[in-house]
């Protein structure tokens, strides 16, 4: 799935606010609980050279700015192969044997509210693309079925005042096998300051 925007984004913080969990309910101690699973998130771009970036011609040397960024989540199950640090470790196709599967929200909490995942980039940057990767299949589920079905993309220069970029609903990241999984891609085409 590829989403195109009309503008590239200049920001120091990037956030994904999950607004709709997957259709599968996790059987927790509190009864079936809505949840979401992500394998990796990449944000590509370049470090800002000037206050106002020129119209976007996506350069060949863009990097994954989320790699090494400080990541936090308002809900996160931290244990076994799951952690918020797995969202930007640069490893998408990890395995449980390697201790790497990805991120899952706090499944023992009531998930009626949005889960916010925030990346603090190392420097103010021009963002060209955001990719959200589904995690490999777990517990006999269909690959990608646990990917969130709805989320908002937000950016900020200070981590306090947020600019809404876009909202996505009805996302289907399912595949027949783990090998067929594809990231959900969001492209930005022209610059705008957060």
Beta strands, then each sheet from edge to edge (+ up, - down):
strand 1: 2-4
strand 2: 8-20
strand 3: 25-28
strand 4: 31-34
strand 5: 37-38
strand 6: 40-47
strand 7: 63-64
strand 8: 70-73
strand 9: 103-104
strand 10: 115-133
strand 11: 150-156
strand 12: 162-168
strand 13: 184-187
strand 14: 191-193
sheet 1: 1+ 13+ 10- 2+ 11- 12+
sheet 2: 1+ 13+ 10- 6+ 7-
sheet 3: 1+ 13+ 10- 8+
sheet 4: 1+ 13+ 10- 2+ 14+
sheet 5: 3+ 4-
sheet 6: 5+ 9-
end
